[in-house]
Each structure stands twice: as structure tokens, then as C-alpha cells.
């Protein structure tokens, strides 16, 4: 699974998956690590993790994915 990714992408994907408690979606996080700049991903991750639990409707991982997709469509993906 990891042979197509460089060590930095793997490390970043695992860091994000662990932070979000979303290890089942490691493949998605690997794809994000390859597609987007680390600064963009960490900015979204920090935003999601800074929200109080009462503001999270489904899960932090779902909100993270939503914000990645929303911001990338708006041209704010760091690329």
C-alpha cells in the first residue's frame, strides 16, 4: 500500500489519521498528503482540532474531509 508514497507523505498521513482518530481512512490521508501542501493540511487540521466537541456534528474526520474539499475547490489548497 505504501510503496507509491515517499516517507514524508506516509509520516504526514499517519500523523493526521492519528490526530483525527481516523486510522481506517489512511488511504485517503495518503492521497491528501500527496495532493496538497503540508501547510494547507495542517492548517485545516488545527482548525478542526481547535473546535469544541459541541460544534462537531458527525466527527472531526468528517469535518476535516469536508473542509479539505471545500477549500480546495475555492483555490485555497496551497498549490
ZALODO-357463 format. One record per residue (C-alpha): z, x, y. Coordinates in pm, 1 decimal, padded with zeros to 6 digits, m for minus. Each point is the difference from the previous one (the first is absolute). Example, Ala and Ser with C-alpha at 12.3 -4.5 7.8 and 13.67 -1.06 7.14 Angstrom:
% ZALODO-357463
00780.0;01230.0;m00450.0
m00066.0;00137.0;00344.0
//
This chain:
% ZALODO-357463
00000.0;00000.0;00000.0
00085.7;00280.8;00243.2
m00283.5;00240.9;m00077.3
m00211.3;m00129.1;00291.3
00276.8;00049.0;00259.7
00130.9;00314.5;00161.3
00372.3;00083.4;m00021.1
00065.0;m00105.9;00359.4
m00151.6;m00345.9;m00058.2
00206.9;m00040.5;m00316.4
00320.1;00104.0;00176.0
m00063.8;m00233.4;00293.0
m00085.6;m00295.9;m00225.9
00319.5;00050.7;m00201.7
00209.7;00033.7;00314.6
m00136.3;m00329.6;00134.7
00030.8;m00180.3;m00335.3
00359.1;00118.4;m00042.1
00096.4;m00092.6;00355.1
m00142.5;m00349.9;m00045.5
00139.2;m00027.8;m00354.8
m00359.4;m00074.4;m00102.8
m00074.2;00249.3;m00276.0
m00212.3;m00256.6;m00186.5
m00260.7;00031.1;00277.9
m00032.8;00379.0;m00011.0
m00378.7;m00026.3;m00041.7
m00027.2;m00192.2;00326.6
00220.6;00253.6;00177.0
m00215.8;00283.0;m00133.1
m00308.7;m00172.8;00139.3
00170.1;m00041.9;00337.6
00107.3;00366.4;m00001.7
m00361.6;00102.0;m00049.3
m00150.7;m00248.0;00248.0
00242.7;00018.5;00293.6
00174.0;00273.9;00192.8
00360.0;00070.4;m00093.5
00118.6;m00069.1;00357.0
m00150.8;m00350.6;m00010.4
00157.7;m00080.8;m00337.5
00340.5;00132.4;00102.2
m00009.3;m00188.2;00330.1
m00057.2;m00326.6;m00187.4
00261.5;00093.1;m00260.6
00259.1;00075.2;00269.3
m00074.4;m00330.5;00171.1
00042.4;m00193.8;m00325.2
00318.9;00182.0;m00096.0
00156.1;m00050.7;00344.6
m00016.4;m00379.0;m00024.6
00313.3;m00187.0;m00104.5
m00011.8;m00173.6;m00337.4
00002.8;m00338.9;00172.9
m00345.0;00075.6;00149.1
m00158.1;00074.8;m00340.1
m00159.0;m00309.9;m00151.7
m00136.4;00126.3;m00335.0
00071.3;00371.0;m00035.8
m00018.2;00317.7;00203.3
m00287.6;00115.5;m00221.0
m00197.6;m00318.0;00072.2
00060.2;00038.6;00373.9
m00101.0;00367.1;m00016.3
m00327.5;m00088.6;m00172.7
m00067.0;m00279.0;00248.9
00060.6;00228.9;00299.1
m00214.8;00280.0;m00145.1
m00289.5;m00240.9;m00044.2
00051.2;m00167.9;00337.4
00021.6;00326.9;00192.0
m00293.8;00157.7;m00179.8
m00219.5;m00299.0;00092.6
00108.4;00042.3;00361.9
m00112.3;00363.3;m00003.4
00354.1;00136.8;00010.3
m00006.9;00177.8;m00335.1
00014.3;00351.2;00134.7
m00351.6;00084.3;m00114.3
//
